[in-house]
Amino acid sequence: MAAVVLLGGAWYTATLRAQNAMLREQIAGYERAAVAAERRAALTAAGSKSAPRGSAPGDLKPQRMLSDEQREAMRSQLSIAPGKKVWFVREPNDPEAEAFQRELEAVFQESGWEIADSSEAGYRIKAGLYLYIADAEPADHISAALNGLRAAGLEPFAGNGYRAYYERKKQEDPNFRSTELAPEQDFVIVVGPNPYSAI
């Protein structure tokens, strides 16, 4: 009996250690994404100093738009999970972010998805595109959504375990502001400002 108890305790300890390691890696991923977004914003600002208004550094486009090929690539992945719900949050008071979000929404709808909610954030979003996944292990339809965005070459930052991350950050800092997931939300697509636009 003692041996069984010891084995059970060892298994429980090992499981907790593995879970803690996974959470630490997820938190580090979110923090790396924040740093990367700040760097993109800095590069954009630096490029805009020598660029005329309405243009963008190098061959980057000032307006995010989906080509027919990108739409088709997205649909090929999204159509795997028709009838699923998707939530969108966008940068407040940003016509470009809103237009890009509407483009993404249209492709999801064309692929049979339901737009469960589409709203402006109550805070400023860092530049870029994000997919926040509530649980540590994403469901198949969430993987289809992520693969659809990637098939279009959008490469959003995707982070698992976001609900636990958000709750932890709020405990550490009550003033922490980010997208809070409602109980029924298993993921959300967050559209920040265009990182490629001249400012």
QUIFENSUL-V871018 format. One record per residue. OMEGA is omega as a letter, one per 30 degrees, with the letter a starting at -180 (none if undefined). BURIAL is # if it has 9 or more other ideal C-beta (glycine too) atoms within 8 Angstrom, else .. Layout:
BEGIN
omega:OMEGA burial:BURIAL
omega:OMEGA burial:BURIAL
END
This chain:
BEGIN
omega:l burial:.
omega:l burial:.
omega:l burial:.
omega:l burial:.
omega:l burial:.
omega:l burial:.
omega:l burial:.
omega:l burial:.
omega:l burial:.
omega:l burial:.
omega:a burial:.
omega:l burial:.
omega:l burial:.
omega:l burial:.
omega:l burial:.
omega:l burial:.
omega:l burial:.
omega:l burial:.
omega:l burial:.
omega:l burial:.
omega:l burial:.
omega:l burial:#
omega:l burial:#
omega:l burial:.
omega:l burial:.
omega:l burial:#
omega:l burial:#
omega:l burial:.
omega:l burial:#
omega:a burial:#
omega:l burial:.
omega:l burial:.
omega:l burial:#
omega:l burial:#
omega:l burial:.
omega:l burial:#
omega:l burial:#
omega:l burial:#
omega:l burial:.
omega:l burial:#
omega:l burial:#
omega:l burial:.
omega:l burial:#
omega:l burial:#
omega:l burial:#
omega:l burial:.
omega:a burial:#
omega:a burial:#
omega:a burial:.
omega:a burial:.
omega:l burial:#
omega:a burial:.
omega:l burial:.
omega:l burial:.
omega:l burial:.
omega:l burial:#
omega:l burial:#
omega:a burial:.
omega:l burial:.
omega:a burial:.
omega:l burial:.
omega:a burial:#
omega:l burial:.
omega:l burial:#
omega:l burial:.
omega:l burial:#
omega:l burial:.
omega:l burial:.
omega:l burial:.
omega:l burial:#
omega:a burial:#
omega:l burial:.
omega:l burial:#
omega:a burial:#
omega:a burial:#
omega:l burial:#
omega:a burial:#
omega:a burial:#
omega:l burial:#
omega:a burial:.
omega:l burial:#
omega:l burial:.
omega:l burial:.
omega:a burial:#
omega:l burial:.
omega:l burial:#
omega:l burial:#
omega:l burial:#
omega:a burial:#
omega:l burial:#
omega:a burial:#
omega:l burial:#
omega:a burial:.
omega:a burial:#
omega:a burial:.
omega:l burial:#
omega:l burial:#
omega:l burial:#
omega:l burial:#
omega:l burial:#
omega:a burial:#
omega:l burial:.
omega:l burial:#
omega:l burial:#
omega:a burial:#
omega:a burial:.
omega:l burial:#
omega:l burial:#
omega:l burial:#
omega:a burial:.
omega:l burial:#
omega:l burial:.
omega:l burial:#
omega:l burial:.
omega:a burial:#
omega:l burial:.
omega:l burial:.
omega:a burial:.
omega:l burial:.
omega:l burial:.
omega:l burial:#
omega:a burial:.
omega:l burial:.
omega:a burial:.
omega:l burial:#
omega:a burial:#
omega:l burial:#
omega:a burial:#
omega:a burial:#
omega:l burial:#
omega:a burial:#
omega:a burial:#
omega:a burial:#
omega:a burial:#
omega:l burial:#
omega:l burial:.
omega:a burial:.
omega:l burial:#
omega:a burial:.
omega:a burial:.
omega:l burial:#
omega:l burial:#
omega:l burial:#
omega:l burial:#
omega:l burial:#
omega:l burial:#
omega:l burial:#
omega:l burial:#
omega:l burial:#
omega:l burial:#
omega:l burial:#
omega:l burial:#
omega:a burial:.
omega:l burial:.
omega:l burial:.
omega:l burial:#
omega:l burial:#
omega:a burial:.
omega:l burial:#
omega:l burial:#
omega:a burial:#
omega:a burial:#
omega:l burial:#
omega:l burial:#
omega:a burial:#
omega:a burial:#
omega:l burial:.
omega:a burial:#
omega:l burial:#
omega:l burial:#
omega:l burial:.
omega:a burial:.
omega:a burial:.
omega:l burial:.
omega:l burial:.
omega:a burial:.
omega:l burial:.
omega:a burial:.
omega:l burial:#
omega:l burial:.
omega:l burial:#
omega:a burial:.
omega:a burial:.
omega:a burial:.
omega:l burial:#
omega:l burial:#
omega:l burial:#
omega:l burial:#
omega:a burial:#
omega:a burial:#
omega:l burial:#
omega:l burial:#
omega:l burial:#
omega:a burial:#
omega:a burial:#
omega:a burial:#
omega:l burial:#
omega:a burial:#
omega:none burial:.
END
